[in-house]
Amino acid sequence: MSGHGDPIPMTARKGGPLSGVAEVPGDKSISHRALLFGAMAVGETRITGLLEGQDVLDTAKAMRAFGAEVSHLGHGEWVVNGVGVGGFAEPQDVIDCGNSGTGVRLIMGCMATSPISATFTGDASLRGRPMGRVTDPLALFGARSYGRQGGRLPMTIVGAENPVPVRYVVPVPSAQVKSAVLLAGLNAPGQTVVIEKEATRDHTERMLAGFGAEITTHDSPEGRVITLTGQPELKPQTIAVPRDPSSAAFPVCAALIVPGSDVLVPGIGLNPTRAGLFTTLQEMGAELTFENLREEGGEPVADLRARFSDNMQGIEVPPERAPSMIDEYPILSVVAAFANGKTVMRGVKELRVKESDRIDAMARGLEACGATIEEDEDTFIVRGMGAGGLPGGATAQARLDHRIAMSFLCAGMASQQPISVDDAGPIATSFPIFEPLMESLGAHLARTKS
């Protein structure tokens, strides 16, 4: 699949049970960070299990543009020879981050405290996403930004010549914002402090410590306080990237709603700041079990087994869980459509500024498939129709959003009538093997004419 170019319409229809082993790709969040930290270390960082989706490949290309040596050795195996903290060279061309909000925001943080300039752009979806949430705190270090109206790409960042450390309270839960500030703090003297009122995924903090940075975390009345001492020499590492829980969500959830299914997804990262979906599914009554619990590369890992669950119940998902599963609400809303009763998702306004307005995209698509939906700015409610109850028979608009496309294709595997998406191309940004992997489990997917 290609994340760019002509649309790739695709249809999913009901077939037999899904069964087998689903070896999903490496974790996207950790893959981005492995490349970034490798580029800012001094020496050779070796990475295995890297996600080779378009988002991560764009980050690899960007690190080359900033002067690091990035080499692909084979499937998932990469070597990065870094330039050290503050060692980025000024890129000769525009940095195209494709569809990746994570990539562009973290790279902006990496270069914002070096005396260089860089211009960033992306695809139509990324050019529509707000960057002010990152450029505002980067300005506190002394960086300047010049973009389109509304703080949108294309945008030029002029790095600070004499950066100062920052104390920043993250206004809304966002691992991207927190990480961008910490990455900028690497090349600022003294201590940069980030305070988040709600804990978000902590891959950046874990990896900073692994690369030798002096970083501490403690809870306070203000929230979670992260203190980073600037201008360290990061030491190169060997990183084994665990499999992505956000990608695992699709074969797991498809197995839960397709009758007779039994799917094992091995080696999934279960970082507590990322595992909210699996907790929620278990609360709904899903037959989801964790096997072979272990730790790899400082991250908790397990094998997940998902079996068809014909009596799942709608629940109220606590809003404080949102940061640990923000990318999984689209596929959760599909599961909710096949549960009994009402599933209420609150505290989810962040979904409106993702690759698309994910609440609106899922609401309109599910309604077209026969579900009953309620929503407001910060709430998404799905009234379940029970196992096999979703009529289907519609074409959903993916809106250049990989997770929307995959969610509706999973819905079509269990609905009464097939479900199509207008463009499955963006799936390549995060899960390039989605189509063959799901077909290997028994799913019926077909590329259709536009």
N, C-alpha and C positions, 0 to 999 in steps of 0.2 A: 504493500500500500504506500502511496505517496501522500505526504501531508500538504503538497502543493500541486498546482496544475489543475487539470480538468476534474470535475466532481466524479466520485465513484459511488453511484447509487447501489444500495445493497438491501437485500430482503432476508429476514429470518422467519422460518416457519416451524411449527411443531413437528417433532419426530419422535424417536424412541428415547430411552433414558440416556443421560450423560454419564459416562463412566471412564475411569482411567486416571492417569497421573498428569496433572497440569503443571508443567515447569514454566512458570511465568518469568518474565525478565527481571533484571536487577532493579533495585529501588532507585527511582528517579531522583528523589531528593538527595540521597547519599551519593549517587553518581555525579550529579552536578558538583557537589561539595568536594568530592575526591579530586576532580580535575582542578578546581579552584585552589584548594590547599596545596596540591602538588605543584601548581604553578608558582605559589608564594613560598614554597620551601626551598632550601638550598640543597641540591642534589637530586637523586633519582627516586621517584615514587612509583611503585608498581601496583597496578590495579587489576583485579580479576572480577569477573561477574558484572562489569560495567553495562548499564543499559545502553544499547546502541540504537535508541530511538532518535528521531530528528532533533528533539529539544536538546538532548545531551550532546549530540554531534555538533550542534551549533555552538554549544559552550566550549567544546574542544577546539573548534575553529577559532573562536574568540581568544582563547588562551594563546594559541599560536600567534595571533595578531598582536598580542601584548608582549610577545618575545619569548614565551616558554617553548620548549621543544616537546611536542606531543606526538607519540608514535603508537600506531595500532599494530600489535603483534599477531593477533588472531582473534577468534570469537571471544569477545568480552575481555580480552587481555590488552592492557595499555600501559605505556610507560610515559611519565611526565618528568622532564628535567626542568626544575624550577629556577626562577630568577631571584628569589628572596623577597621578603616583605619590603615594599617600597621600590622594587626593582622593575616594575612594569615599564616597557617602552611605549611611546606614543604610536598607536596604530596608524597605518598609512591609508586605510580605507574605512568606510562605514562598517560598524559591527551590526550584522543582521542576526537577531536572536529568534527569528522565525515566529513560533507560537508561544515561546516560553517566558511567562511572567517571572518565574523563579530565576531563570538564567539572566535576564536583563537586569533585574533588581539587585541580585547578588553581585554581578559583575560591576555594576555602578558603584556598589559599596567598596569593592576591591580597589578601584582606581581613584576613588574620590579624594583620598588624602595623599596622592602623588601629584607632582607638578606637571601633569600632562592633560591633554584634552582628548575626548573620544565622542563620536557621534553614533547613536544607537537607533536602529529601526527594527521592524518586524513585519509579520503578515498583517492582514486587515484586522484580524481579531486583536492582536497585541497592540496595534496602533490605536485601537479604541479604548484601551485600558488606562486607568489613571496612574501616573507615576509620582504625583505630588506626595503621596504617603511615604515615599522613599527620599525624594529630592529635598523635602522640607527638613528632615533630620540631618541629611548630608550637608545642608547649608550651614548647620551649626558648627561643623568642622572647618568651614571656610570654602567649601565647594560651591560652584555656581552652575546653574542649569538653564538652558535655553531651549524650549520646546514649543509645540503647537498649543493653541488655546486649550485650556483645561488641563495643562500639564501632560500632554500626550506626545507620543513619538511621531515623527523623528525628533530626537532630542540630543543636544550636545551638553556633555558634562565637562566643566573646566575644574580640574582637581585643585585642591588647596596647596599653595606653596609652603605655607607655615601652619599646618593643621594644629588644632587644639583639641584636647580630650573633651568628651561630651557626657553629660548626664541626661538621659532621655527616658521619659515615660511613654511607652507605646500606647497610643490612644485607643486602638482596636486590636483584638487578638490577631497577630500576623507574624508567622515565622519568617516570612520574607523581609518584613521591615526590621524585625529584631536582628536578623542575620546580616542585613546590609549595614546596619549601624555597627555591629561587632566587627565586621570585616573592615569597615572604614577605621575603626578604632585600632586595628592592628598597626597602622603606620602613624598613629598620633602618639605623642609623648604622654607619659602619665597614665592614669586609669580612666577608661571609658566605662560608664555604668548604664546598663539598660534595665528598666523596670517594666515588667509585664503583669498586668492585673490578673490575667488568666494565662496559665502555662500553655505554650504552644510546642510543636515538635522541637526537640532539642538536639537534632543531629549536628548543628553547628557547634554547640557547646561541647558535645562529646568529641567531635573531630578536632576542635581546637586543642583540647587537652591532649588528645592522642598525638598531635603534631608538636607538642611541647610548649604550647602557650600557657601563660599563668592566668588561669581563669577560675573564679569561684562563683558559687550559686548558693543563695540562702533565701528563706522565706521571711517576709517582714509584713507589718500592717499595710504597707503600700502594695505588696504583691511579691512576685518572684524577682529578686535582685541579682543581676549577673554583672560581675566586675571583671574586666579584662585589663591586664597590664600591657601597654602598647610597646611596639618596636622589639618584639622577640625575634630570635632566629628560629624559624620553624624547621623541624628536622624531618627529612623524607620518611615515608612509611610504606609498608606493604598492606594494602587494603583489599579485603574480600567483601564485595558488596552483597548484602543479603537480598533476597527476592522481595519485590515491591508489594506491600500489603494493599496499596491502592489498585494495582493491577490484579492481585489475587482476588479482590472483591468481585470481579466479574464472573470467573468460573465458579467461585463459591456461591454467589447469589443465584446464578443460573441453575446450579445443582439443587438448591433449596426449592425452586419453583417448578422444575421439570420432573414429572412423575417417574419414580423408580431410580433416580440418579444416585450415584455414589462416586464422589470425586476426591482425590487426594492432591493437595497442593503443598509440595515440600519446601522446606527452607525459607519460610516467610518471616520477615522481620516483624517482631511484636513489641517494638518500642512503645511504652505506655502512652506516649504522646501521639501515637498513630493508630492505636488499636480500638478506638471507640466503636467502629462499625461492628466488630465481632462481639463485643459486649452487648450491643444493642440487639443483634440478631439472636443471641442466646436468651435475652430477656423476652423476645417475641416467641420463644419456643422452638427456635431452629435447632435441628440436629447437627450441631457444629462442635467438633472436639479437637483438642490440641494434643498432638503426639510428639514424643521425642524432644521435649523442651531442652534447650541448650543455649549457650552464648557463643557468638562468633563476632570477632572484631569489635568487641565492646557493646554489641547490640543483642538483646534477647531474640531467639529464633525458635520456631517450632514448625512441625508439619501439621497442616490443617486438613481435616476430613469433613466434608459436607455431604449430607444425605438429604434426599427429598423430604420436605416437612409439610405435611398436608393440613396441619392445624395451627399454623402460626397466628398469633393474636396481635392486633394493633396496640401500640403503647404510646405513652408520651415520652419523647426523648428529652432528657434534661438539657437545657440550653448550655450549661457549663461543659457539656461533652462536645459541643460543636468544634472547638479547635482541634480535637483529636480525631475528627472524622469529616472535616469540612469538604474534602474531595469525594466523599462516599455518599453524600445525600442523594445524588441522582439515582444511583443503583439501589439505595435503600428505598427510595420512593417507588421503584418498580416492585421490590419485594412486598412493600406495604400494599400495593394494589392486589396482590395475591394472598394477603392475610385476611383474617376476619376482624371486622371492626375498624376503628379509626386510628390512624397513626398521626401523631401531632409532632411536628418538628419546629421548635422555637429557637430564637437566637441565631438565625441563619442568614441574616442580611448580607454577610460577606459573600454569599453565593451570587448575589446580583452583580458583582464586579469581578467575576472570574473570566475565563475565556469567553463566556457568554453570560447573560443573565440566566443562571441555571434554574432558578425557581420558575421563571416565566417559560423557559424552554421545556422543562419537564411537565409543567402544568398544562401547557397547550397541547403537547404531544400525548400525554395521558388522557386528557379530555377527548382528543380525537379518536383514541382507542377505546373509549367508552367508560372511563373512570370518572368519579366525582371528586373534584378538587376544591379546596379553599385556600386562599393565600392573602397575606398582606405583606408589607415591606420586610418584616422580620420573621414571618411564620409561613409554614407550608404544611397543609393537612391533606392526607390521602385517605379516602374511604375505601377500605378493602372490599374485594368482591369474592374472596375465598379462593382456594386452590382451583386453577383452571377457569376462573371466573371472568378474566379480562377479555372482552370481545376481540380487540385488535382490529385488523383490517384497514389500517391507516398508514400514511407516510408522515414520519416525523421530520422536522427540520433540525439538522444537527448544529447549525449556526457556527460552523468552523470549530466545533468543540468536541474533542475526542471522547470525553466521558459521556456526553449526551448521546453520541452515536452508539457507543458500546452498550449503554443502558437500554436503549430501545431495541437493539438487536437481541439482547438477553431477554427482554420482555417478549419478543416475537417467538422465542423458542418454547414458550409456555402458553401463549394466548390462543384463543379459539381460531382466529384467522391470522395470516401472516402480518408482520409489521415491517415496514421499510423505512430506511433513512435516506435522505436526499443526497448525502455525501459521507461515505465512510473513510475518505482519504485522511482526515486529520487524526485518525487512530494511530497512524505511524509516528506521531510525535511522542507517544508514551508507551505504546504496546504494539510494536511492528509485527509481532507474530500472532496477534489476536485471532485473525481469520483461520490460519492453519491449525492453531492450537485448539480452538473451539471445535473445529471440524474433526480433529483427531479424537475428541471426546464423544463425538456423535451428533454435534449440532448440524442443522441444515441451513447453510448460508449460501446465498447466490448473489453474484454481481448482476445488476439489472440495468436495462437501458434507461437513460435519462429521458 
